[in-house]
Amino acid sequence: MCGDGVLNDGEECDDGNGNPDDGCDNACRIGQNYVCALALREDILAIDGVDPTYYSVCTCPGVFSNILGCLMA
């Protein structure tokens, strides 16, 4: 499920919300010029033999404009 805070198969990113302007849009695609990295979900108990659970942390490596979004520096 897109926006559930768990990176699932078929999702480019999932940051746990449906905000389209934060680097990971409401269809779980990475926004233009954004860079997303995986972060381990520390609030989910690790179980032996089960893959760890990740979510996306997206940042704008350039300049962010409230009007134009993430711009390359």
PQR file of N, CA, C, O and H, with PARSE charges and radii, in Angstrom:
ATOM      1  N   MET A   1       0.839  -1.179   0.000 -0.4000 1.5000
ATOM      2  CA  MET A   1       0.000   0.000   0.000 -0.0000 2.0000
ATOM      3  C   MET A   1       0.886   1.244   0.000  0.5500 1.7000
ATOM      4  O   MET A   1       1.700   1.430   0.904 -0.5500 1.4000
ATOM      5  N   CYS A   2       0.733   2.060  -0.970 -0.4000 1.5000
ATOM      6  CA  CYS A   2       1.505   3.289  -1.060 -0.0000 2.0000
ATOM      7  C   CYS A   2       1.131   4.216   0.096  0.5500 1.7000
ATOM      8  O   CYS A   2      -0.047   4.426   0.384 -0.5500 1.4000
ATOM      9  H   CYS A   2       0.071   1.909  -1.704  0.4000 1.0000
ATOM     10  N   GLY A   3       2.144   4.760   0.744 -0.4000 1.5000
ATOM     11  CA  GLY A   3       1.920   5.697   1.840 -0.0000 2.0000
ATOM     12  C   GLY A   3       1.835   5.041   3.204  0.5500 1.7000
ATOM     13  O   GLY A   3       1.539   5.711   4.193 -0.5500 1.4000
ATOM     14  H   GLY A   3       3.101   4.589   0.510  0.4000 1.0000
ATOM     15  N   ASP A   4       2.093   3.722   3.275 -0.4000 1.5000
ATOM     16  CA  ASP A   4       2.009   3.036   4.563 -0.0000 2.0000
ATOM     17  C   ASP A   4       3.323   3.067   5.345  0.5500 1.7000
ATOM     18  O   ASP A   4       3.395   2.554   6.461 -0.5500 1.4000
ATOM     19  H   ASP A   4       2.334   3.178   2.471  0.4000 1.0000
ATOM     20  N   GLY A   5       4.363   3.670   4.757 -0.4000 1.5000
ATOM     21  CA  GLY A   5       5.640   3.766   5.459 -0.0000 2.0000
ATOM     22  C   GLY A   5       6.487   2.522   5.359  0.5500 1.7000
ATOM     23  O   GLY A   5       7.464   2.370   6.092 -0.5500 1.4000
ATOM     24  H   GLY A   5       4.304   4.087   3.850  0.4000 1.0000
ATOM     25  N   VAL A   6       6.119   1.620   4.447 -0.4000 1.5000
ATOM     26  CA  VAL A   6       6.893   0.403   4.197 -0.0000 2.0000
ATOM     27  C   VAL A   6       7.137   0.323   2.698  0.5500 1.7000
ATOM     28  O   VAL A   6       6.195   0.362   1.907 -0.5500 1.4000
ATOM     29  H   VAL A   6       5.326   1.744   3.851  0.4000 1.0000
ATOM     30  N   LEU A   7       8.404   0.211   2.307 -0.4000 1.5000
ATOM     31  CA  LEU A   7       8.739   0.121   0.890 -0.0000 2.0000
ATOM     32  C   LEU A   7       8.369  -1.264   0.385  0.5500 1.7000
ATOM     33  O   LEU A   7       9.009  -2.254   0.739 -0.5500 1.4000
ATOM     34  H   LEU A   7       9.170   0.179   2.950  0.4000 1.0000
ATOM     35  N   ASN A   8       7.334  -1.330  -0.442 -0.4000 1.5000
ATOM     36  CA  ASN A   8       6.818  -2.590  -0.983 -0.0000 2.0000
ATOM     37  C   ASN A   8       7.253  -2.760  -2.431  0.5500 1.7000
ATOM     38  O   ASN A   8       7.674  -1.798  -3.073 -0.5500 1.4000
ATOM     39  H   ASN A   8       6.813  -0.526  -0.730  0.4000 1.0000
ATOM     40  N   ASP A   9       7.152  -3.980  -2.945 -0.4000 1.5000
ATOM     41  CA  ASP A   9       7.473  -4.244  -4.346 -0.0000 2.0000
ATOM     42  C   ASP A   9       6.673  -3.322  -5.250  0.5500 1.7000
ATOM     43  O   ASP A   9       5.479  -3.112  -5.034 -0.5500 1.4000
ATOM     44  H   ASP A   9       6.810  -4.762  -2.424  0.4000 1.0000
ATOM     45  N   GLY A  10       7.330  -2.773  -6.260 -0.4000 1.5000
ATOM     46  CA  GLY A  10       6.668  -1.902  -7.224 -0.0000 2.0000
ATOM     47  C   GLY A  10       6.688  -0.428  -6.852  0.5500 1.7000
ATOM     48  O   GLY A  10       6.333   0.414  -7.676 -0.5500 1.4000
ATOM     49  H   GLY A  10       8.299  -2.943  -6.436  0.4000 1.0000
ATOM     50  N   GLU A  11       7.095  -0.094  -5.626 -0.4000 1.5000
ATOM     51  CA  GLU A  11       7.164   1.301  -5.203 -0.0000 2.0000
ATOM     52  C   GLU A  11       8.591   1.827  -5.378  0.5500 1.7000
ATOM     53  O   GLU A  11       9.554   1.157  -5.004 -0.5500 1.4000
ATOM     54  H   GLU A  11       7.384  -0.778  -4.957  0.4000 1.0000
ATOM     55  N   GLU A  12       8.722   3.018  -5.943 -0.4000 1.5000
ATOM     56  CA  GLU A  12      10.029   3.661  -6.023 -0.0000 2.0000
ATOM     57  C   GLU A  12      10.442   4.186  -4.650  0.5500 1.7000
ATOM     58  O   GLU A  12      11.624   4.200  -4.307 -0.5500 1.4000
ATOM     59  H   GLU A  12       7.940   3.562  -6.247  0.4000 1.0000
ATOM     60  N   CYS A  13       9.449   4.618  -3.870 -0.4000 1.5000
ATOM     61  CA  CYS A  13       9.682   5.187  -2.550 -0.0000 2.0000
ATOM     62  C   CYS A  13       8.403   5.050  -1.734  0.5500 1.7000
ATOM     63  O   CYS A  13       7.324   4.852  -2.292 -0.5500 1.4000
ATOM     64  H   CYS A  13       8.489   4.606  -4.149  0.4000 1.0000
ATOM     65  N   ASP A  14       8.523   5.154  -0.428 -0.4000 1.5000
ATOM     66  CA  ASP A  14       7.352   5.192   0.457 -0.0000 2.0000
ATOM     67  C   ASP A  14       7.800   5.836   1.761  0.5500 1.7000
ATOM     68  O   ASP A  14       8.536   5.238   2.546 -0.5500 1.4000
ATOM     69  H   ASP A  14       9.400   5.314   0.025  0.4000 1.0000
ATOM     70  N   ASP A  15       7.343   7.072   1.979 -0.4000 1.5000
ATOM     71  CA  ASP A  15       7.777   7.822   3.160 -0.0000 2.0000
ATOM     72  C   ASP A  15       6.710   7.878   4.244  0.5500 1.7000
ATOM     73  O   ASP A  15       6.870   8.589   5.236 -0.5500 1.4000
ATOM     74  H   ASP A  15       6.745   7.559   1.341  0.4000 1.0000
ATOM     75  N   GLY A  16       5.639   7.144   4.065 -0.4000 1.5000
ATOM     76  CA  GLY A  16       4.632   7.039   5.109 -0.0000 2.0000
ATOM     77  C   GLY A  16       3.544   8.081   5.085  0.5500 1.7000
ATOM     78  O   GLY A  16       2.810   8.231   6.062 -0.5500 1.4000
ATOM     79  H   GLY A  16       5.509   6.567   3.259  0.4000 1.0000
ATOM     80  N   ASN A  17       3.423   8.809   3.986 -0.4000 1.5000
ATOM     81  CA  ASN A  17       2.340   9.788   3.902 -0.0000 2.0000
ATOM     82  C   ASN A  17       1.912   9.951   2.445  0.5500 1.7000
ATOM     83  O   ASN A  17       2.523   9.375   1.545 -0.5500 1.4000
ATOM     84  H   ASN A  17       4.019   8.687   3.192  0.4000 1.0000
ATOM     85  N   GLY A  18       0.884  10.721   2.225 -0.4000 1.5000
ATOM     86  CA  GLY A  18       0.376  10.961   0.881 -0.0000 2.0000
ATOM     87  C   GLY A  18       0.687  12.350   0.363  0.5500 1.7000
ATOM     88  O   GLY A  18       0.097  12.796  -0.621 -0.5500 1.4000
ATOM     89  H   GLY A  18       0.389  11.189   2.957  0.4000 1.0000
ATOM     90  N   ASN A  19       1.610  13.038   1.017 -0.4000 1.5000
ATOM     91  CA  ASN A  19       1.976  14.386   0.599 -0.0000 2.0000
ATOM     92  C   ASN A  19       2.731  14.317  -0.731  0.5500 1.7000
ATOM     93  O   ASN A  19       3.798  13.707  -0.789 -0.5500 1.4000
ATOM     94  H   ASN A  19       2.089  12.676   1.817  0.4000 1.0000
ATOM     95  N   PRO A  20       2.214  14.920  -1.788 -0.5600 1.5000
ATOM     96  CA  PRO A  20       2.861  14.819  -3.092  0.2800 2.0000
ATOM     97  C   PRO A  20       4.076  15.730  -3.272  0.5500 1.7000
ATOM     98  O   PRO A  20       4.785  15.606  -4.270 -0.5500 1.4000
ATOM     99  N   ASP A  21       4.328  16.621  -2.351 -0.4000 1.5000
ATOM    100  CA  ASP A  21       5.382  17.623  -2.548 -0.0000 2.0000
ATOM    101  C   ASP A  21       6.590  17.438  -1.640  0.5500 1.7000
ATOM    102  O   ASP A  21       7.309  18.401  -1.373 -0.5500 1.4000
ATOM    103  H   ASP A  21       3.752  16.722  -1.540  0.4000 1.0000
ATOM    104  N   ASP A  22       6.827  16.218  -1.161 -0.4000 1.5000
ATOM    105  CA  ASP A  22       7.949  16.011  -0.237 -0.0000 2.0000
ATOM    106  C   ASP A  22       9.014  15.068  -0.772  0.5500 1.7000
ATOM    107  O   ASP A  22       9.839  14.565  -0.008 -0.5500 1.4000
ATOM    108  H   ASP A  22       6.243  15.436  -1.378  0.4000 1.0000
ATOM    109  N   GLY A  23       9.003  14.825  -2.071 -0.4000 1.5000
ATOM    110  CA  GLY A  23      10.018  13.981  -2.691 -0.0000 2.0000
ATOM    111  C   GLY A  23       9.509  12.603  -3.061  0.5500 1.7000
ATOM    112  O   GLY A  23      10.037  11.971  -3.976 -0.5500 1.4000
ATOM    113  H   GLY A  23       8.333  15.233  -2.691  0.4000 1.0000
ATOM    114  N   CYS A  24       8.498  12.136  -2.367 -0.4000 1.5000
ATOM    115  CA  CYS A  24       7.866  10.844  -2.667 -0.0000 2.0000
ATOM    116  C   CYS A  24       6.373  11.123  -2.799  0.5500 1.7000
ATOM    117  O   CYS A  24       5.696  11.388  -1.807 -0.5500 1.4000
ATOM    118  H   CYS A  24       8.070  12.650  -1.624  0.4000 1.0000
ATOM    119  N   ASP A  25       5.863  11.061  -4.031 -0.4000 1.5000
ATOM    120  CA  ASP A  25       4.481  11.487  -4.247 -0.0000 2.0000
ATOM    121  C   ASP A  25       3.460  10.453  -3.768  0.5500 1.7000
ATOM    122  O   ASP A  25       3.834   9.396  -3.260 -0.5500 1.4000
ATOM    123  H   ASP A  25       6.413  10.845  -4.837  0.4000 1.0000
ATOM    124  N   ASN A  26       2.186  10.757  -3.929 -0.4000 1.5000
ATOM    125  CA  ASN A  26       1.127   9.891  -3.413 -0.0000 2.0000
ATOM    126  C   ASN A  26       0.903   8.640  -4.264  0.5500 1.7000
ATOM    127  O   ASN A  26      -0.002   7.854  -3.983 -0.5500 1.4000
ATOM    128  H   ASN A  26       1.882  11.616  -4.342  0.4000 1.0000
ATOM    129  N   ALA A  27       1.726   8.452  -5.306 -0.4000 1.5000
ATOM    130  CA  ALA A  27       1.723   7.213  -6.081 -0.0000 2.0000
ATOM    131  C   ALA A  27       3.030   6.439  -5.843  0.5500 1.7000
ATOM    132  O   ALA A  27       3.338   5.483  -6.555 -0.5500 1.4000
ATOM    133  H   ALA A  27       2.461   9.091  -5.533  0.4000 1.0000
ATOM    134  N   CYS A  28       3.788   6.873  -4.829 -0.4000 1.5000
ATOM    135  CA  CYS A  28       5.062   6.243  -4.444 -0.0000 2.0000
ATOM    136  C   CYS A  28       6.096   6.287  -5.564  0.5500 1.7000
ATOM    137  O   CYS A  28       6.809   5.317  -5.821 -0.5500 1.4000
ATOM    138  H   CYS A  28       3.538   7.650  -4.251  0.4000 1.0000
ATOM    139  N   ARG A  29       6.154   7.450  -6.225 -0.4000 1.5000
ATOM    140  CA  ARG A  29       7.191   7.721  -7.222 -0.0000 2.0000
ATOM    141  C   ARG A  29       8.067   8.845  -6.703  0.5500 1.7000
ATOM    142  O   ARG A  29       7.590   9.753  -6.021 -0.5500 1.4000
ATOM    143  H   ARG A  29       5.575   8.238  -6.017  0.4000 1.0000
ATOM    144  N   ILE A  30       9.355   8.781  -7.028 -0.4000 1.5000
ATOM    145  CA  ILE A  30      10.303   9.806  -6.592 -0.0000 2.0000
ATOM    146  C   ILE A  30      10.080  11.064  -7.418  0.5500 1.7000
ATOM    147  O   ILE A  30      10.023  11.016  -8.647 -0.5500 1.4000
ATOM    148  H   ILE A  30       9.742   8.044  -7.581  0.4000 1.0000
ATOM    149  N   GLY A  31       9.955  12.195  -6.718 -0.4000 1.5000
ATOM    150  CA  GLY A  31       9.733  13.473  -7.385 -0.0000 2.0000
ATOM    151  C   GLY A  31      10.947  13.934  -8.175  0.5500 1.7000
ATOM    152  O   GLY A  31      12.076  13.531  -7.896 -0.5500 1.4000
ATOM    153  H   GLY A  31      10.002  12.234  -5.720  0.4000 1.0000
ATOM    154  N   GLN A  32      10.701  14.779  -9.159 -0.4000 1.5000
ATOM    155  CA  GLN A  32      11.759  15.283 -10.026 -0.0000 2.0000
ATOM    156  C   GLN A  32      12.857  15.954  -9.218  0.5500 1.7000
ATOM    157  O   GLN A  32      12.583  16.828  -8.395 -0.5500 1.4000
ATOM    158  H   GLN A  32       9.783  15.106  -9.386  0.4000 1.0000
ATOM    159  N   ASN A  33      14.091  15.550  -9.451 -0.4000 1.5000
ATOM    160  CA  ASN A  33      15.315  16.082  -8.839 -0.0000 2.0000
ATOM    161  C   ASN A  33      15.524  15.655  -7.390  0.5500 1.7000
ATOM    162  O   ASN A  33      16.539  16.022  -6.798 -0.5500 1.4000
ATOM    163  H   ASN A  33      14.313  14.840 -10.120  0.4000 1.0000
ATOM    164  N   TYR A  34      14.620  14.905  -6.803 -0.4000 1.5000
ATOM    165  CA  TYR A  34      14.792  14.434  -5.429 -0.0000 2.0000
ATOM    166  C   TYR A  34      15.673  13.186  -5.400  0.5500 1.7000
ATOM    167  O   TYR A  34      15.794  12.468  -6.392 -0.5500 1.4000
ATOM    168  H   TYR A  34      13.796  14.606  -7.284  0.4000 1.0000
ATOM    169  N   VAL A  35      16.275  12.952  -4.260 -0.4000 1.5000
ATOM    170  CA  VAL A  35      17.057  11.753  -4.018 -0.0000 2.0000
ATOM    171  C   VAL A  35      16.445  11.075  -2.796  0.5500 1.7000
ATOM    172  O   VAL A  35      16.250  11.712  -1.761 -0.5500 1.4000
ATOM    173  H   VAL A  35      16.177  13.535  -3.454  0.4000 1.0000
ATOM    174  N   CYS A  36      16.144   9.793  -2.916 -0.4000 1.5000
ATOM    175  CA  CYS A  36      15.562   9.043  -1.803 -0.0000 2.0000
ATOM    176  C   CYS A  36      16.507   7.921  -1.391  0.5500 1.7000
ATOM    177  O   CYS A  36      17.099   7.245  -2.232 -0.5500 1.4000
ATOM    178  H   CYS A  36      16.302   9.275  -3.757  0.4000 1.0000
ATOM    179  N   ALA A  37      16.635   7.740  -0.094 -0.4000 1.5000
ATOM    180  CA  ALA A  37      17.476   6.676   0.465 -0.0000 2.0000
ATOM    181  C   ALA A  37      16.608   5.791   1.351  0.5500 1.7000
ATOM    182  O   ALA A  37      15.563   6.213   1.847 -0.5500 1.4000
ATOM    183  H   ALA A  37      16.154   8.289   0.589  0.4000 1.0000
ATOM    184  N   LEU A  38      17.061   4.567   1.534 -0.4000 1.5000
ATOM    185  CA  LEU A  38      16.355   3.642   2.409 -0.0000 2.0000
ATOM    186  C   LEU A  38      16.776   3.867   3.852  0.5500 1.7000
ATOM    187  O   LEU A  38      17.948   4.104   4.144 -0.5500 1.4000
ATOM    188  H   LEU A  38      17.910   4.224   1.131  0.4000 1.0000
ATOM    189  N   ALA A  39      15.816   3.790   4.734 -0.4000 1.5000
ATOM    190  CA  ALA A  39      16.082   3.870   6.173 -0.0000 2.0000
ATOM    191  C   ALA A  39      15.380   2.685   6.825  0.5500 1.7000
ATOM    192  O   ALA A  39      14.247   2.353   6.477 -0.5500 1.4000
ATOM    193  H   ALA A  39      14.864   3.598   4.497  0.4000 1.0000
ATOM    194  N   LEU A  40      16.051   2.065   7.755 -0.4000 1.5000
ATOM    195  CA  LEU A  40      15.507   0.906   8.447 -0.0000 2.0000
ATOM    196  C   LEU A  40      14.392   1.326   9.388  0.5500 1.7000
ATOM    197  O   LEU A  40      14.554   2.269  10.163 -0.5500 1.4000
ATOM    198  H   LEU A  40      16.971   2.335   8.038  0.4000 1.0000
ATOM    199  N   ARG A  41      13.266   0.636   9.326 -0.4000 1.5000
ATOM    200  CA  ARG A  41      12.162   0.892  10.257 -0.0000 2.0000
ATOM    201  C   ARG A  41      12.548   0.311  11.605  0.5500 1.7000
ATOM    202  O   ARG A  41      12.554  -0.909  11.771 -0.5500 1.4000
ATOM    203  H   ARG A  41      13.134  -0.129   8.696  0.4000 1.0000
ATOM    204  N   GLU A  42      12.865   1.150  12.558 -0.4000 1.5000
ATOM    205  CA  GLU A  42      13.276   0.692  13.877 -0.0000 2.0000
ATOM    206  C   GLU A  42      12.087   0.452  14.799  0.5500 1.7000
ATOM    207  O   GLU A  42      12.244  -0.108  15.884 -0.5500 1.4000
ATOM    208  H   GLU A  42      12.859   2.141  12.423  0.4000 1.0000
ATOM    209  N   ASP A  43      10.900   0.875  14.373 -0.4000 1.5000
ATOM    210  CA  ASP A  43       9.711   0.678  15.198 -0.0000 2.0000
ATOM    211  C   ASP A  43       9.014  -0.652  14.911  0.5500 1.7000
ATOM    212  O   ASP A  43       7.984  -0.959  15.513 -0.5500 1.4000
ATOM    213  H   ASP A  43      10.773   1.330  13.492  0.4000 1.0000
ATOM    214  N   ILE A  44       9.580  -1.447  13.986 -0.4000 1.5000
ATOM    215  CA  ILE A  44       9.026  -2.760  13.677 -0.0000 2.0000
ATOM    216  C   ILE A  44      10.015  -3.815  14.167  0.5500 1.7000
ATOM    217  O   ILE A  44      11.190  -3.784  13.800 -0.5500 1.4000
ATOM    218  H   ILE A  44      10.417  -1.198  13.498  0.4000 1.0000
ATOM    219  N   LEU A  45       9.551  -4.730  14.980 -0.4000 1.5000
ATOM    220  CA  LEU A  45      10.378  -5.757  15.574 -0.0000 2.0000
ATOM    221  C   LEU A  45      11.000  -6.649  14.506  0.5500 1.7000
ATOM    222  O   LEU A  45      10.304  -7.186  13.645 -0.5500 1.4000
ATOM    223  H   LEU A  45       8.597  -4.755  15.278  0.4000 1.0000
ATOM    224  N   ALA A  46      12.333  -6.799  14.577 -0.4000 1.5000
ATOM    225  CA  ALA A  46      13.038  -7.684  13.651 -0.0000 2.0000
ATOM    226  C   ALA A  46      12.781  -9.134  14.039  0.5500 1.7000
ATOM    227  O   ALA A  46      12.797  -9.488  15.218 -0.5500 1.4000
ATOM    228  H   ALA A  46      12.898  -6.363  15.277  0.4000 1.0000
ATOM    229  N   ILE A  47      12.545  -9.962  13.035 -0.4000 1.5000
ATOM    230  CA  ILE A  47      12.291 -11.380  13.260 -0.0000 2.0000
ATOM    231  C   ILE A  47      13.301 -12.165  12.431  0.5500 1.7000
ATOM    232  O   ILE A  47      13.480 -11.890  11.244 -0.5500 1.4000
ATOM    233  H   ILE A  47      12.532  -9.675  12.077  0.4000 1.0000
ATOM    234  N   ASP A  48      13.960 -13.140  13.052 -0.4000 1.5000
ATOM    235  CA  ASP A  48      14.926 -13.972  12.330 -0.0000 2.0000
ATOM    236  C   ASP A  48      14.278 -14.616  11.115  0.5500 1.7000
ATOM    237  O   ASP A  48      13.178 -15.161  11.203 -0.5500 1.4000
ATOM    238  H   ASP A  48      13.815 -13.363  14.016  0.4000 1.0000
ATOM    239  N   GLY A  49      14.965 -14.548   9.984 -0.4000 1.5000
ATOM    240  CA  GLY A  49      14.472 -15.163   8.755 -0.0000 2.0000
ATOM    241  C   GLY A  49      13.536 -14.290   7.946  0.5500 1.7000
ATOM    242  O   GLY A  49      13.119 -14.687   6.858 -0.5500 1.4000
ATOM    243  H   GLY A  49      15.858 -14.105   9.912  0.4000 1.0000
ATOM    244  N   VAL A  50      13.190 -13.097   8.452 -0.4000 1.5000
ATOM    245  CA  VAL A  50      12.306 -12.179   7.728 -0.0000 2.0000
ATOM    246  C   VAL A  50      13.113 -10.946   7.343  0.5500 1.7000
ATOM    247  O   VAL A  50      13.828 -10.375   8.167 -0.5500 1.4000
ATOM    248  H   VAL A  50      13.528 -12.775   9.336  0.4000 1.0000
ATOM    249  N   ASP A  51      12.990 -10.543   6.085 -0.4000 1.5000
ATOM    250  CA  ASP A  51      13.736  -9.375   5.621 -0.0000 2.0000
ATOM    251  C   ASP A  51      13.395  -8.148   6.457  0.5500 1.7000
ATOM    252  O   ASP A  51      12.246  -7.975   6.862 -0.5500 1.4000
ATOM    253  H   ASP A  51      12.409 -11.007   5.416  0.4000 1.0000
ATOM    254  N   PRO A  52      14.388  -7.293   6.720 -0.5600 1.5000
ATOM    255  CA  PRO A  52      14.105  -6.052   7.455  0.2800 2.0000
ATOM    256  C   PRO A  52      13.126  -5.168   6.676  0.5500 1.7000
ATOM    257  O   PRO A  52      12.980  -5.316   5.463 -0.5500 1.4000
ATOM    258  N   THR A  53      12.473  -4.272   7.362 -0.4000 1.5000
ATOM    259  CA  THR A  53      11.492  -3.380   6.760 -0.0000 2.0000
ATOM    260  C   THR A  53      12.101  -1.988   6.610  0.5500 1.7000
ATOM    261  O   THR A  53      12.687  -1.451   7.550 -0.5500 1.4000
ATOM    262  H   THR A  53      12.592  -4.151   8.347  0.4000 1.0000
ATOM    263  N   TYR A  54      11.957  -1.414   5.421 -0.4000 1.5000
ATOM    264  CA  TYR A  54      12.533  -0.105   5.123 -0.0000 2.0000
ATOM    265  C   TYR A  54      11.447   0.883   4.713  0.5500 1.7000
ATOM    266  O   TYR A  54      10.371   0.497   4.255 -0.5500 1.4000
ATOM    267  H   TYR A  54      11.482  -1.851   4.657  0.4000 1.0000
ATOM    268  N   TYR A  55      11.755   2.159   4.886 -0.4000 1.5000
ATOM    269  CA  TYR A  55      10.929   3.239   4.345 -0.0000 2.0000
ATOM    270  C   TYR A  55      11.865   4.208   3.640  0.5500 1.7000
ATOM    271  O   TYR A  55      13.082   4.029   3.685 -0.5500 1.4000
ATOM    272  H   TYR A  55      12.629   2.472   5.258  0.4000 1.0000
ATOM    273  N   SER A  56      11.329   5.212   3.001 -0.4000 1.5000
ATOM    274  CA  SER A  56      12.130   6.150   2.214 -0.0000 2.0000
ATOM    275  C   SER A  56      12.293   7.484   2.933  0.5500 1.7000
ATOM    276  O   SER A  56      11.362   8.007   3.546 -0.5500 1.4000
ATOM    277  H   SER A  56      10.340   5.357   2.965  0.4000 1.0000
ATOM    278  N   VAL A  57      13.507   8.013   2.837 -0.4000 1.5000
ATOM    279  CA  VAL A  57      13.795   9.359   3.306 -0.0000 2.0000
ATOM    280  C   VAL A  57      14.256  10.127   2.066  0.5500 1.7000
ATOM    281  O   VAL A  57      15.306   9.828   1.498 -0.5500 1.4000
ATOM    282  H   VAL A  57      14.263   7.589   2.340  0.4000 1.0000
ATOM    283  N   CYS A  58      13.464  11.115   1.655 -0.4000 1.5000
ATOM    284  CA  CYS A  58      13.749  11.849   0.422 -0.0000 2.0000
ATOM    285  C   CYS A  58      14.217  13.262   0.738  0.5500 1.7000
ATOM    286  O   CYS A  58      13.687  13.924   1.630 -0.5500 1.4000
ATOM    287  H   CYS A  58      12.611  11.358   2.117  0.4000 1.0000
ATOM    288  N   THR A  59      15.215  13.708  -0.004 -0.4000 1.5000
ATOM    289  CA  THR A  59      15.754  15.053   0.182 -0.0000 2.0000
ATOM    290  C   THR A  59      15.937  15.727  -1.171  0.5500 1.7000
ATOM    291  O   THR A  59      16.049  15.077  -2.210 -0.5500 1.4000
ATOM    292  H   THR A  59      15.646  13.171  -0.728  0.4000 1.0000
ATOM    293  N   CYS A  60      15.960  17.027  -1.117 -0.4000 1.5000
ATOM    294  CA  CYS A  60      16.230  17.835  -2.304 -0.0000 2.0000
ATOM    295  C   CYS A  60      17.701  18.256  -2.228  0.5500 1.7000
ATOM    296  O   CYS A  60      18.056  19.095  -1.401 -0.5500 1.4000
ATOM    297  H   CYS A  60      15.869  17.555  -0.273  0.4000 1.0000
ATOM    298  N   PRO A  61      18.557  17.688  -3.076 -0.5600 1.5000
ATOM    299  CA  PRO A  61      19.981  18.014  -2.996  0.2800 2.0000
ATOM    300  C   PRO A  61      20.331  19.393  -3.554  0.5500 1.7000
ATOM    301  O   PRO A  61      21.454  19.866  -3.381 -0.5500 1.4000
ATOM    302  N   GLY A  62      19.399  20.020  -4.203 -0.4000 1.5000
ATOM    303  CA  GLY A  62      19.632  21.343  -4.778 -0.0000 2.0000
ATOM    304  C   GLY A  62      18.971  22.423  -3.943  0.5500 1.7000
ATOM    305  O   GLY A  62      19.210  22.527  -2.740 -0.5500 1.4000
ATOM    306  H   GLY A  62      18.486  19.636  -4.344  0.4000 1.0000
ATOM    307  N   VAL A  63      18.147  23.218  -4.583 -0.4000 1.5000
ATOM    308  CA  VAL A  63      17.444  24.320  -3.935 -0.0000 2.0000
ATOM    309  C   VAL A  63      15.952  24.017  -3.971  0.5500 1.7000
ATOM    310  O   VAL A  63      15.422  23.646  -5.019 -0.5500 1.4000
ATOM    311  H   VAL A  63      17.953  23.134  -5.561  0.4000 1.0000
ATOM    312  N   PHE A  64      15.266  24.171  -2.833 -0.4000 1.5000
ATOM    313  CA  PHE A  64      13.836  23.927  -2.791 -0.0000 2.0000
ATOM    314  C   PHE A  64      13.087  25.235  -2.899  0.5500 1.7000
ATOM    315  O   PHE A  64      13.385  26.195  -2.187 -0.5500 1.4000
ATOM    316  H   PHE A  64      15.697  24.472  -1.982  0.4000 1.0000
ATOM    317  N   SER A  65      12.108  25.272  -3.796 -0.4000 1.5000
ATOM    318  CA  SER A  65      11.238  26.432  -3.988 -0.0000 2.0000
ATOM    319  C   SER A  65       9.811  26.005  -3.680  0.5500 1.7000
ATOM    320  O   SER A  65       9.351  24.980  -4.182 -0.5500 1.4000
ATOM    321  H   SER A  65      11.865  24.492  -4.374  0.4000 1.0000
ATOM    322  N   ASN A  66       9.106  26.778  -2.861 -0.4000 1.5000
ATOM    323  CA  ASN A  66       7.699  26.458  -2.552 -0.0000 2.0000
ATOM    324  C   ASN A  66       6.830  26.473  -3.801  0.5500 1.7000
ATOM    325  O   ASN A  66       5.779  25.833  -3.833 -0.5500 1.4000
ATOM    326  H   ASN A  66       9.481  27.611  -2.453  0.4000 1.0000
ATOM    327  N   ILE A  67       7.254  27.188  -4.817 -0.4000 1.5000
ATOM    328  CA  ILE A  67       6.460  27.308  -6.042 -0.0000 2.0000
ATOM    329  C   ILE A  67       6.904  26.278  -7.086  0.5500 1.7000
ATOM    330  O   ILE A  67       6.066  25.638  -7.720 -0.5500 1.4000
ATOM    331  H   ILE A  67       8.108  27.707  -4.792  0.4000 1.0000
ATOM    332  N   LEU A  68       8.225  26.117  -7.265 -0.4000 1.5000
ATOM    333  CA  LEU A  68       8.754  25.255  -8.331 -0.0000 2.0000
ATOM    334  C   LEU A  68       9.176  23.880  -7.871  0.5500 1.7000
ATOM    335  O   LEU A  68       9.425  23.011  -8.707 -0.5500 1.4000
ATOM    336  H   LEU A  68       8.906  26.637  -6.750  0.4000 1.0000
ATOM    337  N   GLY A  69       9.265  23.652  -6.583 -0.4000 1.5000
ATOM    338  CA  GLY A  69       9.700  22.354  -6.067 -0.0000 2.0000
ATOM    339  C   GLY A  69      11.203  22.264  -5.954  0.5500 1.7000
ATOM    340  O   GLY A  69      11.875  23.264  -5.699 -0.5500 1.4000
ATOM    341  H   GLY A  69       9.063  24.358  -5.905  0.4000 1.0000
ATOM    342  N   CYS A  70      11.738  21.058  -6.145 -0.4000 1.5000
ATOM    343  CA  CYS A  70      13.171  20.795  -6.009 -0.0000 2.0000
ATOM    344  C   CYS A  70      13.892  21.164  -7.311  0.5500 1.7000
ATOM    345  O   CYS A  70      13.603  20.614  -8.374 -0.5500 1.4000
ATOM    346  H   CYS A  70      11.192  20.247  -6.352  0.4000 1.0000
ATOM    347  N   LEU A  71      14.819  22.089  -7.205 -0.4000 1.5000
ATOM    348  CA  LEU A  71      15.590  22.540  -8.360 -0.0000 2.0000
ATOM    349  C   LEU A  71      17.034  22.100  -8.208  0.5500 1.7000
ATOM    350  O   LEU A  71      17.568  22.078  -7.099 -0.5500 1.4000
ATOM    351  H   LEU A  71      15.053  22.536  -6.342  0.4000 1.0000
ATOM    352  N   MET A  72      17.660  21.754  -9.304 -0.4000 1.5000
ATOM    353  CA  MET A  72      19.075  21.389  -9.264 -0.0000 2.0000
ATOM    354  C   MET A  72      19.908  22.624  -8.954  0.5500 1.7000
ATOM    355  O   MET A  72      19.599  23.725  -9.410 -0.5500 1.4000
ATOM    356  H   MET A  72      17.227  21.772 -10.205  0.4000 1.0000
ATOM    357  N   ALA A  73      20.950  22.434  -8.185 -0.4000 1.5000
ATOM    358  CA  ALA A  73      21.822  23.569  -7.808 -0.0000 2.0000
ATOM    359  C   ALA A  73      22.718  23.955  -8.959  0.5500 1.7000
ATOM    360  O   ALA A  73      23.517  24.883  -8.834 -0.5500 1.4000
ATOM    361  H   ALA A  73      21.200  21.540  -7.814  0.4000 1.0000
TER
END
